[in-house]
């Protein structure tokens, strides 16, 4: 039962897609288990860039079954566009399975998401406006529409009529917006249903059989640990379980079936949207990292906030995920800096703390305490072997591993699949 969970250890955008793509080259099944199309995974293969928002990254690898599990919320327009996009690029043979229990993002979810952010003004969360939060709200309120209902015309018609009466009341009376047309939504979504229906099945049963037949399964997480609805920097979080345990919740596979957890972290830190960020750099160094790393959102195009590597936060993520290995990404971005820094602790007034505080009243007072290391000038993007990396780069990797307390199993020196250096191959296996 070789099963691996790949999870982000920061505020998302850690390049989990690249790691999933690399690790899943010999996989049988790749499963997306949480989130929606507010997440974006970018993969570069042979110079070609692929951007995913709903499909698992494993869809690019021949012979791999790609699963969108129960815990995902699906915008069918986005999913259909991704499938059509792959066909247009001669990648037709996508073995896709979609859970009938996954919830559907509706037009009123997107509109309510955007209107609520506008209403909050200075107190906004910084959502992508894709309707993910409102869709999860309906799921928890037990009024959501699932894939199994979308592809049943009568059920969908009934559920849409019930929900739209309530949503139009909210839109018109609370936000002063125009009501949405039931007929237009029904027609649009029935077209999506026809395209999605052939892929729908009981994915929980499918995955259970895969486990029992000793298939190699990769669980692909969206977002990062620090955005988890329970363990993240609340309220500036997403609406799903982004930690490794979310793989069990979102798929129906028990925790005893998971063999390994690989945490993905950038060699620096980024964040999109609002919320606390102790190591944020609002200076030339931050701009340097942003431009070299092309730190603009895959989903929104928004510039990401950039800062030094925060070992306090990553150490917390390692703990709550049970991470057994780290994939350290984008080392090439730091090349050219005279000094590089790693936050090893926080200071609140005169007190030094080494544990990541989840109380926002504490977190916003935290000042980073840095370990400073010499940087490297060399271009490392073409290096293939760990031994050939500059001494200062290897010292940086070693320091990250020691201070987080988890071994670094692989590093990335560029966006391409081939720009990956494996240090501890045994840690990338179940």
C-alpha positions in Angstrom: 0.0 0.0 0.0 2.5 2.6 -1.1 0.8 6.0 -0.5 2.5 9.4 -0.3 0.9 12.7 0.7 2.6 15.8 -0.8 1.7 18.9 1.2 2.7 22.6 1.3 4.5 23.8 4.4 4.0 27.6 4.0 1.2 29.8 2.8 0.7 28.0 -0.5 2.5 28.6 -3.8 5.4 26.3 -2.8 5.6 24.6 -6.2 3.8 21.5 -5.0 2.8 20.9 -8.6 6.4 20.4 -9.6 7.0 18.0 -6.8 3.9 16.0 -7.5 4.8 15.8 -11.2 8.3 14.6 -10.4 7.3 12.0 -7.8 4.3 10.8 -9.7 6.2 9.8 -12.9 6.0 6.2 -11.8 2.7 6.5 -9.9 -0.5 4.6 -10.7 -3.0 7.1 -9.2 -2.7 10.8 -8.4 -5.5 12.3 -6.2 -6.5 15.9 -5.6 -8.1 15.9 -2.2 -9.0 19.5 -1.2 -9.6 23.0 -2.3 -10.9 24.4 -5.5 -9.7 26.4 -8.5 -8.4 29.1 -6.2 -5.3 26.9 -6.2 -2.9 26.9 -9.1 -0.3 24.3 -9.9 2.3 25.0 -12.6 4.4 22.3 -14.3 7.1 22.8 -16.9 7.9 19.8 -19.1 10.4 20.1 -22.0 10.0 23.8 -21.9 6.2 23.6 -22.1 4.2 25.3 -19.3 1.0 23.7 -18.0 -1.2 25.3 -15.4 -3.7 23.4 -13.4 -6.5 24.6 -11.2 -8.7 21.6 -10.7 -7.2 18.6 -12.5 -4.5 16.7 -10.6 -1.0 17.4 -12.0 -0.6 13.6 -12.5 -2.9 14.0 -15.6 0.2 14.7 -17.6 1.8 11.4 -16.9 0.7 8.5 -19.2 -0.9 5.5 -17.5 -1.8 7.5 -14.4 -5.4 7.6 -13.1 -6.3 11.1 -12.0 -8.8 11.5 -9.3 -10.8 14.5 -8.1 -12.0 13.4 -4.7 -14.9 14.2 -2.3 -13.1 17.0 -0.5 -12.7 19.2 -3.7 -15.1 21.9 -4.8 -15.4 22.0 -8.5 -16.2 24.9 -10.9 -17.3 22.9 -13.9 -16.5 25.7 -16.3 -12.9 25.6 -15.2 -12.7 21.8 -15.2 -14.1 21.6 -18.8 -11.8 24.3 -19.9 -8.8 22.4 -18.5 -9.8 19.2 -20.2 -10.4 21.0 -23.5 -7.0 22.7 -23.1 -5.2 19.4 -22.8 -7.0 18.0 -25.8 -5.9 21.0 -27.8 -2.3 20.3 -26.9 -2.6 16.6 -28.0 -2.9 15.2 -24.5 -6.2 13.4 -25.0 -5.8 10.3 -23.0 -6.6 11.7 -19.5 -7.9 8.8 -17.3 -10.0 11.0 -15.0 -12.3 10.0 -12.2 -14.5 12.5 -10.4 -16.2 11.9 -7.1 -20.0 12.1 -7.2 -19.8 13.6 -3.6 -17.6 16.6 -4.6 -19.5 19.9 -4.4 -20.2 22.2 -7.3 -19.3 25.9 -7.3 -22.3 27.9 -8.6 -22.5 31.4 -10.1 -24.1 32.7 -6.9 -21.1 31.4 -4.9 -18.7 33.5 -7.0 -20.8 36.6 -6.9 -21.4 36.4 -3.1 -17.6 35.9 -2.6 -16.8 39.0 -4.5 -19.6 41.1 -2.9 -18.6 40.1 0.6 -15.0 41.0 0.0 -16.1 44.4 -1.2 -18.4 44.9 1.9 -15.5 44.0 4.2 -13.3 46.7 2.6 -10.2 47.1 4.9 -11.2 43.9 6.8 -11.2 41.7 3.7 -9.6 38.2 3.7 -8.0 38.6 0.3 -9.9 35.7 -1.4 -9.5 35.0 -5.1 -13.3 35.6 -5.6 -13.7 32.2 -7.2 -16.6 31.2 -4.8 -14.7 28.6 -2.9 -15.5 29.8 0.6 -19.3 30.2 -0.1 -19.4 26.8 -1.7 -17.8 25.2 1.4 -20.3 27.2 3.5 -23.2 25.6 1.7 -21.5 22.2 2.1 -21.4 22.6 5.9 -24.9 24.0 5.9 -26.0 20.9 4.1 -27.6 22.8 1.2 -24.7 22.3 -1.3 -25.2 20.8 -4.8 -22.9 17.8 -5.5 -21.7 16.3 -8.7 -24.1 13.4 -8.4 -27.0 15.9 -8.4 -25.5 18.0 -11.2 -25.6 15.1 -13.6 -29.2 14.1 -12.6 -31.3 16.7 -14.5 -34.4 16.4 -12.2 -32.4 16.6 -9.0 -30.3 19.5 -10.2 -33.4 21.5 -11.3 -35.0 21.0 -7.9 -31.9 21.8 -5.9 -31.1 24.9 -8.0 -34.6 26.2 -7.6 -34.5 25.8 -3.8 -31.1 27.4 -3.5 -31.6 30.3 -5.9 -34.7 31.5 -4.0 -32.5 32.0 -0.9 -29.5 33.3 -2.7 -31.4 35.9 -4.8 -33.0 37.1 -1.5 -29.5 37.7 -0.1 -28.1 39.2 -3.3 -30.9 41.7 -3.7 -31.8 42.6 -0.1 -28.4 42.4 1.6 -26.0 43.4 -1.2 -28.4 45.4 -3.5 -27.3 43.2 -6.5 -29.4 42.0 -9.4 -31.0 38.5 -9.1 -29.6 35.6 -11.1 -31.6 33.8 -13.7 -32.5 30.2 -12.9 -33.1 29.3 -16.6 -29.7 30.6 -17.6 -27.8 28.8 -14.9 -29.7 25.6 -15.6 -28.9 25.6 -19.3 -25.2 26.5 -18.7 -24.7 23.8 -16.0 -26.5 21.1 -17.9 -24.0 21.6 -20.7 -21.2 21.1 -18.2 -23.0 18.0 -16.8 -23.0 16.3 -20.1 -19.2 16.6 -20.4 -18.5 15.7 -16.8 -20.9 12.7 -16.4 -18.6 10.1 -18.1 -15.9 10.6 -15.5 -18.1 10.4 -12.4 -17.8 7.4 -10.1 -17.4 6.2 -6.5 -13.8 7.4 -6.0 -13.6 6.3 -2.4 -14.2 2.7 -3.4 -11.8 3.1 -6.4 -9.0 4.3 -4.1 -9.7 1.6 -1.5 -9.3 -1.0 -4.3 -6.1 0.7 -5.5 -4.7 0.6 -1.9 -5.5 -3.1 -1.5 -3.9 -3.9 -4.9 -0.7 -2.2 -3.8 -1.0 0.6 -6.3 1.3 3.6 -5.9 -0.9 6.5 -4.9 0.1 10.2 -4.7 -2.2 12.5 -2.7 -1.8 16.0 -4.1 -2.6 18.8 -1.6 -3.7 22.3 -2.6 -2.7 25.5 -0.8 -0.3 25.3 2.2 -0.4 24.3 5.9 -0.6 27.9 7.1 -3.8 28.4 5.2 -5.5 25.4 6.9 -9.0 26.2 8.2 -8.0 24.8 11.7 -4.3 25.1 11.9 -3.6 28.2 9.7 -3.3 31.9 10.5 -7.1 32.3 11.1 -9.1 34.1 9.8 -6.7 34.7 6.9 -7.0 31.1 5.7 -8.8 29.0 3.1 -11.9 26.9 3.6 -10.5 23.4 3.5 -8.1 21.1 5.3 -4.8 21.7 3.7 -2.7 19.6 6.0 -1.7 16.0 5.3 -4.7 14.7 7.4 -6.9 16.4 4.8 -6.0 13.6 2.4 -7.9 11.2 4.6 -10.8 13.5 5.2 -11.1 14.4 1.5 -10.8 10.9 0.0 -12.2 8.4 2.5 -8.8 6.6 2.9 -7.9 5.9 6.5 -4.7 7.3 8.1 -3.2 3.8 8.5 -3.0 3.6 4.7 -0.6 6.6 4.3 3.0 5.6 4.2 4.9 8.9 3.8 4.4 12.6 4.0 6.6 14.9 1.9 6.5 18.6 2.8 7.2 21.2 0.1 8.8 24.6 1.0 10.3 27.3 -1.0 13.8 28.4 0.0 12.2 31.7 0.9 8.6 32.6 1.9 5.7 34.0 -0.1 2.1 34.9 0.7 -0.9 36.1 -1.4 -3.7 38.1 0.1 -4.1 39.5 3.6 -2.7 38.2 6.9 0.4 38.2 9.1 3.9 37.6 7.6 6.7 38.0 10.1 9.6 37.7 7.5 8.1 39.8 4.8 10.6 42.0 2.9 9.2 45.3 1.7 12.5 46.5 0.2 14.8 45.9 -2.8 15.6 42.3 -1.6 11.9 41.5 -1.6 11.5 42.9 -5.1 14.6 41.0 -6.2 13.2 37.7 -5.0 9.8 38.4 -6.5 11.1 39.2 -10.0 13.7 36.4 -10.1 11.1 33.9 -8.8 8.4 35.2 -11.0 6.2 35.4 -7.9 2.8 36.2 -9.4 -0.2 34.0 -8.7 -1.0 31.2 -11.1 -4.7 31.7 -10.6 -5.0 35.5 -10.1 -1.7 37.0 -11.5 -1.4 39.0 -8.2 2.1 39.8 -7.1 3.1 37.7 -4.1 4.5 39.1 -0.9 8.0 37.8 -0.5 10.3 37.3 2.5 13.1 35.2 4.1 12.6 31.5 4.9 10.6 31.2 8.1 11.9 28.1 9.9 9.5 28.7 12.9 6.5 28.4 10.6 7.9 25.4 8.6 8.9 23.6 11.8 5.2 24.0 12.9 4.1 22.6 9.6 6.4 19.7 9.8 4.9 18.8 13.2 1.2 19.1 12.2 1.8 17.1 9.0 4.1 14.5 10.3 6.5 15.4 7.5 9.3 12.9 7.0 11.1 14.7 4.2 11.3 18.2 2.7 11.4 19.2 -1.0 13.2 22.6 -0.9 12.2 24.6 -3.9 13.6 27.6 -5.9 17.1 27.7 -4.6 18.2 29.3 -7.8 16.1 32.4 -7.0 18.4 33.3 -4.1 21.6 33.3 -6.3 23.3 36.7 -6.5 22.6 37.8 -2.9 25.6 38.5 -0.6 23.8 37.3 2.4 20.8 35.0 3.0 18.7 34.8 6.1 16.7 32.1 7.9 14.3 33.0 10.7 15.0 30.7 13.6 12.8 32.3 16.3 10.5 35.2 17.0 10.8 38.0 19.4 7.8 39.5 21.2 9.0 42.4 23.3 12.0 40.9 25.1 10.8 37.3 24.9 12.2 34.8 22.4 9.8 32.1 21.2 10.6 29.2 19.0 7.0 27.7 18.6 4.7 29.2 15.9 1.9 31.0 17.7 -1.6 30.3 16.3 -3.1 33.2 18.3 -3.3 36.1 15.9 -2.9 38.7 18.7 0.5 37.1 19.3 1.5 36.5 15.7 1.1 40.1 14.6 3.5 41.2 17.3 6.3 38.7 16.3 9.6 40.1 15.0 11.9 37.6 13.2 15.2 36.5 14.8 17.6 35.7 11.9 20.5 33.4 11.3 22.6 35.0 8.6 24.5 32.9 6.1 26.8 33.8 3.2 25.0 33.8 -0.1 26.2 32.5 -3.5 26.8 34.2 -6.8 26.9 31.2 -9.0 24.1 30.3 -11.4 23.0 26.9 -10.2 20.1 26.4 -12.6 22.0 23.9 -14.7 23.5 21.8 -12.0 22.4 18.2 -11.9 24.1 16.7 -8.9 24.1 17.7 -5.2 27.9 17.4 -5.0 28.3 20.1 -7.7 26.3 22.8 -5.8 28.4 25.7 -4.4 29.5 25.1 -0.8 27.4 28.0 0.5 24.3 26.6 -1.2 24.9 23.2 0.5 25.4 25.0 3.8 22.0 26.7 3.3 20.3 23.4 2.6 21.9 21.8 5.7 21.0 24.7 7.9 17.3 24.5 6.8 17.2 20.8 7.5 18.8 21.1 11.0 16.7 24.0 12.1 13.4 22.5 10.9 14.4 19.0 12.1 13.4 17.2 8.9 15.8 16.0 6.2 15.8 17.7 2.8 15.2 14.9 0.3 15.2 17.0 -2.9 15.9 20.5 -4.1 14.8 22.5 -7.1 17.1 24.8 -9.1 14.6 25.9 -11.7 11.0 25.4 -12.9 11.6 22.5 -15.3 11.1 18.9 -14.3 14.8 18.2 -15.2 15.9 21.0 -12.8 15.5 18.8 -9.8 18.2 17.3 -7.7 17.5 14.3 -5.5 19.6 14.1 -2.3 17.9 11.3 -0.4 16.0 9.1 -2.9 14.9 6.7 -0.2 12.8 9.5 1.4 10.8 10.0 -1.7 9.6 6.4 -1.7 6.8 4.9 0.5 
